[in-house]
Amino acid sequence: MRTRTIRLVTVLATAATAAGFVVGCSTTNAVPSIGYAVDAKIASYNGGSTVGAASGATAVFGRVLTGFFYTGPDGQPVADTDAGTAKEVPGETQTVQYRLNADGVYSDGVKTSCDDLYLTWAARSGRFTRPGERTGFFDAASTAGYADIERIDCQPGSKDATVVFRPGRRYLPWRTLFSAAELMPAHVVAKAAGVADVVTALQSGDGAVLGRIADFWNGGWALAPGALDLTKFPSSGPYRIESFSARDGLVLVANEKWWGAPPKTSRIVVWERGTDYAAKAKDNALGVVDLGAGSVANLKLDGFDQHTVASRGVEQLVLATGGVFASVDVRRAFAQCVPRQALFDTLGKAGQVPPNGLGAGPLNAHVVQQDSLYYGPASRAGEKYLGADVGAATATLASAGARQPTIRIGYQGPDARRAQTVAMIAESCRGAGFGVVDAGAPDFTPSRLAEGAVDVVLAGQGSMPGPAGSATNTTAFSALRAGSGLDFGGFTNTRYDAITDQLAGEANSTATLNLLTEAENLLWAQLPSIPLFATPRLIAFGNGMRNGIPGPTQAGTGWNMDRWVLQR
C-alpha cells in the first residue's frame, strides 16, 4: 500500500487474502501500463463541485489530487501524511491544525499551501452569496462540515493553517474535510481570476472578484475527451493527467514532482462509463475492473480473478418533489408498488447473502447503513415497503386524485442492470395505474431531475452513477439536505436539516439512535428517495496483479493505484 499506510492496511490485506481478494504473482515481467475500467463518467477535475461529485471524481483522481485524508477500502477516512498532517487541538472551541508537507509541490512546480484549504472552505461553506441574493457564488456538492467553520487562519503561501469551528458547534467527522480529489490548486484559480492570491481576494469581499473565482471553481476544471490545457490541471499526487481522448482513455502518468514513494506502475489508463469494456477486455487492455455488477451485458473477463461484493453505495430511486411527484401521496403510492424484495432477489445479491450487514437484504434505510449498530431499530419504518403491494398503491393513488401518472426514470447508460430494474418497476406499477418510462441515456446527468426532464434518478448516493458510499455516509445525509448541490430532487424539510446538524456533533449513542430513527421515520413518510439495496460491485484483477484490494466505496478500487503491479 502507500508508504505511510501499509501498516494500517495490513489487517485488511490479510483478511482480503483469505477471501481471495488480494492478487499476487511470482512472475517477473511487469507491464508498464495498466488499464482501469470504472463506471464513473469523468466530467470534472473538481470533486467538491456538484458536477465533480455526481460524476465520480473521487474514484478517478484520488491519487492525482491528494488531501489530508482519503477514503480507504473499508470506507473510513484514512490519513495521508504524504500530503500533510491534521491534528485536533483540545479546547472548548473545536480547532484543527493543518500542516502541509514541507516538500509538497504541484506538478507545475508551485508549492502546496494553505491557500488550497482556504479556497476549499470558501467554496463549500455556503458563506459567499451573491449581493442581494441567497444564491451562493459556488456550486458546491455540499456544505457539510465546511459550513461549521468560523474561520481559517492562513498566511498566503504558508504551509500551515488553523481551522476554527463556530462556537458551540462540533463536527465529529472532521476527517472528511480537505480530502483527496477535493483539495484544489488555489494558484490555478488565482491566475484565472487575475488576483495575486485567493486568500486576500476572498477576504476583500469584492463581488466581481468573487464571481471570477467562483466561475472558475465551478466550471474551469470541466473535463471531456479532447485537447486539454494541462496548465489548469496540475497534480499534487503520484500521478498527473497526460491526455484524455475517447480512443485512448484518460491517461495518467507518473508525476515527476511527486515527493513521496514513486508509483509502482508509471502509467494508468482510466476507461470511463460508456467504454466498450468487453472489447477492451478482449484486447487485453484492462488490468483492473470496477463496475456495477450486471451493468455490462455479456461481459467476459477471461484471465481475471473476479469477485462480486456488496458496496457502501446504495442503489436507490431519487424522486422529484415537484411535478408528478409534488404530492407525497403519489410518491407513497409509487413506493408501495416498487418491488423492492424482488429487485434485491433478482439484481441486488452480491454472491451468498450474509445473515446481516451489507447486502443482507433490501435496504430499509436512507442514511443508516446495514452494518451499523443503529440499523435494526432505525430501519423498521421501511419494512412495510418490502413487497409490491399493488392494491395499497392503487388505493393511495386514487386518494391522491392522480389519474395514470407517467413516471420517467433516468439513469446513465448503457446499464443492463438498471434497465432491468426499470423494467421490473414498470411491470409491477402498471397494475396500480402508473406508466413507467425508461429514460436512461449515455449523456444522462442527474441535473435533469431538477430541470423536470425526468421524475426519478436511478443511481447511488448523491445520484452518482458509479462508485459511491463511505462509512461516514456524509454524502447520503447531505444529498437530502435543503440547498445541497446534490439535492437534485429539491427535497426541503427543516426538521430533517436540524437532525443532520445535531447528528454531526452528537457523541452520545442513545441520542444518536433516537435522532437516526426520527430521521428515517421522517424520510419514509416524505419519500424523497426509495432505497433498494447495497449496490453490488464487480471487482476483478487480471492474473498477475499485485496489491489489488477492492474499494467498494466512493473512492473506487483505484484508491491505491500507485501500488499496483501487473506481472505477465
Phi, psi and omega in degrees: 000186180301151190308322185259008178236006185298322181291323180294325185274351184303316180298317178298316182295322179296314179295320181294324179297319180298329180271358180085021185271316182280126187254127179232163181202148183260002179291169194251338188267106179273131180285148184279348184217136181239129176274134183237111180265122179218143184268032165278151177253104189292115182230341181204147174284337190267098182289348179272347178279162179300314181296316182296316180294316183289342181256008172081034181300326182293336179279347184248321191250014181299334178250017172250313175248104182275162176218184181290337178220159172220163179276118180279177185294341176267000178094357182271149174290131182240135181293137175244092184285352169297323180283318182163186181237150179226132184222126177282132183263127178300145179157169183293320177264128181297126181221136178235130178260126179248137175226115178286149179304131182300333181269357185295128181210141176288164182296344177268005176095353180276135182290145170293148183207171179294347173304325181295320177292318182297318179296316180299316178297314181301317183291330189247006182276339185076006185277333186265102182247155181290142183306128177075005181230163175264354181286131179283155175294324190258137178266073183275146178299319176200166177249010185306125179084311181294327180292341180273355180277126179283316182197163172235122176274113186213121171273118185313130179090351183283158175272354185246144176215140174246120182257120183247124182274166182297144177303134179082358180247137172232138178243101187296317180276046184296342179288353175275355182272153177052050188257177183302141180069005179236346178267103191263155182288108184292330183293331177292319179293319180301317180295316181295325182274352179073038179237160181290318177202153186284333182298306180297320181296317180291322180291339182292332181075009180290116185300320181294319179292316178302320179299318180292319178297313182294321180301318179288317180301321181289316189230352185290342179256021177299145181231139174205152179304133181143189181293136180241143169274094188293348176293341179275350189235052178291155184252147172243019183231187182290343176240156173227160177286132173256318181195167179211118178211158179296325183284319189251359179076187175272113185263119175252133180233161181303133179276113184296338182267001181295132187266350180269195178296132182294151180297145182292327178241130191282347186217127175238131177250116181268125177253113186279174176304140183102347176291148172281085185298323180299317180293320179296320179295318180296326181276005179064032183263003182241141173240335179223135180233130179220093186227159171299129182300132179078004183282334180250113182292139173059035177278120178248126182239072177289138180082021178237148170268110191250144178215140172251122186232149173284131186258172172285347177285150181245118173288125186208164174254115177265118187262144169292152175249018174227184180064225183297336181257021179298327179272129178296334178293325177290321176297320180293318179299320179295317178298326180291334182261351177289123186278072188299318180295316180294324178296317177296314183300325185269322191234347190257355184280137176248080183074213180292130184283124179286160180292334178204172181090193182302130177080014183281350181166188176304144181275122184255026179215151180270320186236354180255127183277157188293337179264011177278145176296340182271353190298312184308298181296323186284341188261004187295329181296334182276349185293336181284352179254023183293313185252172179275100179265084185297323179298314179295320180296319179298315181293318180296319180294321179295320181291336178279350180075017180267132183249109175047059180292148177258129182246120179261117181256116182256148175200162180275120184247180357288144180208102186296321181292318181289328174297319178291325176301313179297320180297319180292322177294318180299316181295317182290316186278348178301321181293338180269354178107004177271140167257124184248128182246131175281110181250025176294145182202151178300328182261017182293137172230151182295344178298341178295336176292314179295330180280350181084010181282337173224170181250342183216143169249129175259110186192193177264197178303142181065019182061030179284132183282337185240227181305139182203165172094151175205167180293327179285339178059027182302318182296320180298317179295311187288334181292346179250010181268135181303132178087352178293144178298334181270001178276069185293336180278352178073030181288135179225122176206112186294328179291319177299317179300319180294322178297314181296324177298316182290321180297327183298336180239012185267120181256348181279126186293323179293315178296321179298314179300316181297318180293317180295320178296318177297318180298315181293320176300318179295315183292323177289335176283323184266333175053059170287343177205163178233105178290143181250297181195165172294122186299123176284135180244137172268116179238124185223141178240132178298146178305129183102001180282132173248146176068023175272117179233125181303141176235077182281058182221187179296339179276348179068176181286347176283010182302333179232038184301336180288353177257356182293141171221126178246115183253133181235000000 
